[in-house]
Amino acid sequence: MAELHIIGGGMAGSEAAWQAAERGVRVVLHEMRPAVGTFAHKTGHLAEMVCSNSFRSDDDEQNAVGLLHWEMRAAGGLIIAMADAHRLPAGGALAVDRDPFAAAVTDRLGAHPNIRVEPGEITALPRDGHWIIATGPLTSGALAEAIRGATGEDALAFFDAIAPIAYADSIDMGVAWRQSRYDKGDTEEERTAYLNCPMTRDQYEAFIDALLAADKTEFKPGETAGYFDGCLPIEVMAERGRDTLRFGPMKPVGLTNPHKPAEKPYAVVQLRRDNKLGTLYNIVGFQTKMKYGAQADVFRMIPGLEGARYARLGGIHRNTFLNSPRLLDGEMRLRAAPNIRFAGQITGVEGYVESAAMGLLAGRLAAAEILGEALPSVPPTTATGALVTHISGGAEARTFQPMNVNFGLFPPVDAKGGRRGRKTRYKAYTDRAKADWAAWLAPERVDAAPAPA
């Protein structure tokens, strides 16, 4: 039987390898790290999380990304199983203890009898064999050039930012307090999963002034600063209006300061636990392109963080992706070289979960092709199907930009019975998707994710 080669051991590549190997296909997973590093990665682990540690909402009835979690669990997804096994309290979100999570994914893949992990950089597009390219937003320069040469057009680009991580013991808990917004969560631990730092109006206005004036990373000549709206640097948000942050990551609603219960904060900075020990906290929504010295000065203005120490400051990096509606077919194959599939963020999906889901699908599609099996098209009514439909032709190629999963990508639900409220409509989307996804998985019907190691 032919082998399947996968380039890139991130979320998509790791999931693709697992899915194909579980179907009996021998997989060679090529990963350039740690020999060849990147701006954002710190370890040699597969599926290393480099930005947020959150898989976002786990609500599979009212949220499209929560529905994607459900579909991955039903399909025996490795990434979602390891996320569940290393879950941290985060209200209704699925946050992950990032280092043990990545170590567990690495161990599971390394122990699989059908998977061989080969270190080293791939710098050219292969002409023969079965391949999946899942190199993500930090595709190496040599491989990116090879892709551009094969597609005959430039890869699109935008800029991605990462948020800083603070040491918990350096946060002033005489000012900050523990509370999830609207006390969301089923347990006390979940209801107190976030740290909150309040600001008065004067403090907020001074913070915005400093943010706008801070020294920032400059782009190279010829680079255009396009950003993905779901991961905007805080300075860019502030430039759009002084109150933008108050209606975004710094909104004060759903929170009560126990230190001053009669005083409503004008704005609130939230921090989410970043590891199981609770020693690290990620500043929510504070992706930034400020230079390191400026970050230290500006973040010191946040009440409760005056003396904070940081395990990692924020930063910005270039992110490349394909014009997938023009270049990929409905099975994620490169039209110019059908032996090659693409998966993950390089296809123009955004987010850990979406990347892993595209890896799951690419791995199954490649395995079916190698095994000579017919695999039906994924229903576009499912979260996975809506994403692949969007990137393979549903989006307008001329204006294609990265996209998170959302109900706007789904075919409309039947509106019989009059106009539906949002909750009813979202439940109709998820009910339909679950039924269609289960039918697509049949007769295999893998109903449970792999048990944690």
N, C-alpha and C positions, 0 to 999 in steps of 0.2 A: 504494500500500500504506500502511496505517496505521502511524504511528510508535509505538514503545514508549518511554514516559517512565519514567525511574528516578530516584527521590529518594534521594540518599545515595551517596557515592563511597567507602565503606569496602570491606571484604573482600567482602561479599555483593553490594553494588551494582556494584562493579567486575567481579566474576565474571559477574553476570547480564548486564551490558552486553556483555561479550565473547562469551558464549554466544549471545545473540540476534543480535548483529552478524555472527558467523561463519555464521549460518544465513540471512543475507541480509536481515535486518530492520533498518530504520533506527532508531537509538537516540538519544535525547536524555538525557544523564546530568546531572542537576541536583545541584550540590554547593555548600553554603553557605560552606564555607571557601575562602579565608582571610578573606573579608569578615566573616563571622560565626564567631567562634572558639568553642572549648570549653575546659573545664577541663584536658583531657588532651592535646589536639592541639597540636603545636608548628609544623607546616608546612602548606602548602597542597596537599601531595601527596595523590593518591588512595591508598587502601589503606595509610594511615599506621598503623604499629604503635604502640600507646600504652601497653601494659602489658608483658607479657613479650615477648621476641623469639623465642620458641620455638613451633614447630608440634607439639611433643611427639614421641612415639615414631614412628619411621619403619618399625617392624617390621610388615609387612603379613601376617604369618602368625600372630602371637600377640597382636596388639594391635588394638583396634577403630579407634583413630584412625589407626594405620598403614594399616589396610585402607581407611579413607576417603581417605588420600593416594593409594593405588593406584587407587581408583575415579576420583578427580579427574584423575589422570594419563591414565588410559585414555580419559577423556571430553574430552581436550584442554583441561584447565583452565589458565587464565592464571595464577591466584594460585599454584598449586603449581609451575608451570613457572618463574615468577620466583623463588619460594622456592628451588628447586633451583639456579637460576643464581647465587644470592647466598647460598649455604649457608655456614655456619660450622661448624668442628669442635665436636661436642657429644655424643660417644659415640654412642649409638644414637638420639639425638633429631635432629630437623630444626630447627636454630636458624638464624636469618637475620640478615644484615647489614641492619638495618632501613631506614636511609635510602636506600642504593642500590636496595634491593628496591622501596620505594615509588616512587622516581623512575622505575624501569624499568616498573612497572605504569602509571604516569601517561603515560610516553612511548608505550607500546604502545597504550593506549586512545586517546590523542590523535592517533596516526597512522593509526588504523583508518578507512577511507573511509566506513563505515556508522555511525560514532559522532561525535556532536557534544556536547562538554562545555559546559554553560551554568552559569556561576557565579550564585549568588543563592539566597536562602532561599525555600522553598515553605512557606506558612503555613496553607494550607487544603487539605482533601481535594478532589481533582478529581472532577467529576461525570461527565465523558465521557472517552472514549479508553481506551487500555491503559496501566496504571501498575503499577509495582512500588515499594513503600516499603521501603527498606533503610537506615533512618536509625540503626539501632543503639541502644546503651544511652544515648547522649547526644542523643537526639531533642530538637530545640528545643522550648521551652515552648509556642510558638504551635501548632506542628504536633501536639504531644502533646495539647493541648486540643481540637484539631479531631478527632483520632482518638477521644478520649473522648466527644465529642459525637455522633459517628457510631455508636459501638458501644453507647452507652447504659449503659456501666459504667466504673468507674475502671480505669485501667491498674494492674496490680500493680507493686510496686517492691521492690527490694532494694538493697544497697549494695556497690559494687565497690571494691576497693583496688588500688593499684599499688605495686610494689617500688622501692627506690632503686637508682641506678646509680652506681658508684664509678669514679674514674679509676685505671687500672691502676698508673700510676707512683707512686701514693700508698699502695699496699698493701705491707706489709712482708714481702718474700719470704724473710727470715730466719726468719719464723714460719710463713707460709703455704707451701703446696706445690701442685704441679700433679699432679692425678690424677683420672680419671673413676672413679666408684664401680665396684668390682670390675674395674678396668682395662678397662672395656667400650670397644670400638671396634676397627676393622680396621687403623688406622694409629697410629703413635706420636702424631701430632697429636690424634687423637680420644681416645686413651687418657689424654692429659694436658690435656683440654679445660676442666677445671674447676680453680678455685683453692679450696683448703681451709684453713679457719682453725680450729685445735683449741681445745677448752676442757677444763679440768679440772672436777671436780665443784664445787669452791668457786667457780670462775669462772662456771659455768653457773647455780648457785643465786643468785649475786649479780646476774647478768644478768636472771634471771626476776623477782627482787625489783624491780629498776629498771624493767623492762618493765611490770609491773603497776601501779607507782606513777606512771608517766610521765603528763604532761599530754597529753590526747587531744582530738580533734575532738568537739565536742558536737553532738547532733542537734537540729534545730529542733523546737519544740513540735508535737506531733501526729505526728511521724515515728517510725516503728518501725524498729528496726535489724535487719532481716532480712538475712542474708548468704547468698551462694552458697557451699556447702561446699567447692567446688574452689578458692576464692580468699579464704579466711578471713584477716583480719588476724592477725598473729602474736600480738597482745595477746589476741584472742578465743580463740585456741588455748590460750594460756597460762592463761587463766581457767578452761578446762575441766579443768585438772590440770597440776601442775608438770612432769610428765614428757611431756606431750603433744608438745612440740616435739622431744624426743629420739626420739620414735617417728614424727616427721613430717619437716619440712625439715632438722632438725638431727641426724638419726640418724647415728651414727658408724660404721656397718657398711660393710664393703667398702673400707676406706681404711686406709693405713699411712703414718704420719708419718715421712718420711725423716730429719727433724731429730732425732727421738726414736723410733727404730724399736721399742724395747723397751717403750714407754709407750703404752698404748691410750687414745685420747681418750675423754672422757666424753660429749662432744657435738662436732659439727663444723658450722660454717657454710660453705656452698658458694657460690661465685660462678661464674656462667657468662658466657663471652665474649659481649659485646653488639654488637661491630662487627668487620669484617674486619681492621682494623688491630690489633686487640687492645688498644686504648687504653681501652676501657670494659668494665666487668664489672657484671652484674646480680646482686644478692643473691637467691639462689634461695629462693622461698617466703616472702620477707620483706615481703609486702604489709602495709601499716601504716596506722593512723589516728592515730598520734602526731603532734603538732604538730612543726613543723620544728626548733625549738630542742631539744625532747625527743629527737628522732631523733638529732641530733648527739651529745648526751650519752650516750644508751643504746648506740648503735653503736660509740662509742669504747671500750666495755668489751669488745669482741670482739678477741681476740688477733690481731694482724696488721692490724687496722683502726683502731688507736689514732690514727693520723695521717691517716686516709683523707679525701680530698676527693671531693665528689659532684657529678656532672653533673646529677643530678636526685634529689631526695629523694622519699620515698613520699607517698601521699595517698589520699583516699577521695572517691568521688563517687556520686551517686544514679544508679541504673540502672533504666530502665523497660522493661517487656515486656508483651505481650498475654496474655490468657487464651486462647491459641490453640485448645485443644480445643473451646472454646465458640464462638469467633469465626471460625475459618478452616475451609474445606472441604478435601478431600483434594488439591486442586490449589493450595493455599495462597492461595485467593481469600477476600476478606472476604465473609462470607455476606450482610451488609447492603448491600454494594456490590461485586458480582462483577467489575466492571471493574478492581478494585484487588487486587493480590497483595501479600503481605508476605514478606520474606526476611531472614535474618540473625538477630542476637541479639534483635531486637525480637520475634521469634516464640517465644522461650523456649529456643533452643539456646545453648550456652555454649562459647566458644572460637573462635579465628581459623578453624580448619579447618572446624568445624561451620558457622560463619557463611558461609564461602565456598561450602561444599557446598550449602547451602540457596539461595544466590544462583545457583549453577550450575543447580540444578533449576528455580528460578523463571524464569530466563532462557529455558531450553528450553521450559518449559510455555507461557510467554507467546508465544514465537516460533511454536510450533506452532499456537496459537490464532489468531494474526494471519495465518499462512499457510494456515489452513484444513486443517491436517493432524491426523490422529488420533495421539496419543501414548499408548501403553499406560501403565498405572499402574506406578510403580517397585516392583519386588519388595521386600516388607518383609524379605526374607532378606539384602538388601544393607545396607551401612552407611548409605548415603543414604536408602534406603527405610525403614530402621528409624527414622531420625530424623524423617522427614516423617510417618510413621505415628504416632509418639509425639505430635508436637505437634498433629496434626490430628484427634485423637480417641482415640489409644491411651492417653494419660494421663488421669487423673481430673481433670476440670475444677476441682472443689472444692478440691483440694490441689495444683494445678499449680505447679511451680517449675522454674527453668532446669536444663538437663540436658546434660552432655557425652555424646558417643557412647560406648556400652559394650555388651558382649555381652548384658547383661540386657534390652536393648531388642529383641533378635532372637528370632524364633520358635525354640524349642528344636531342637537337631539330633537326628537319629535316633539313638537309643541302642542300636541293635542290636549284639549282641556283648558285652553286659554294660556295666557302669559304666565310663565313660571317664575317664582322667586329665585334668587341666586342659589340658595342652599338646595332647593328642590332640583334646580337645573344641574348643579354640580354633582349631586347624588345620582341623577339620571346618567350623566357622563360616566361616572365611576362604575355604576351597576352594569351598564352596557359594555364597558371596557373589560371588566372582570369576566363576564360571560364569554366575550369574544376571544379573550386571551386564553382562557381555559380550553375553549374549543380548538384554538390554534395549537396548543400544546398536545392535545389528544392525538393518537392514543397513548403517547408517552406519559403525559400527565405527571410531571415531576412536581409534587405538591409541597415538598419540604426542602429548605436549603440544607447544605451539608452541615453536619454537627460540628461545633467548635472542636479544635484539636485539644 
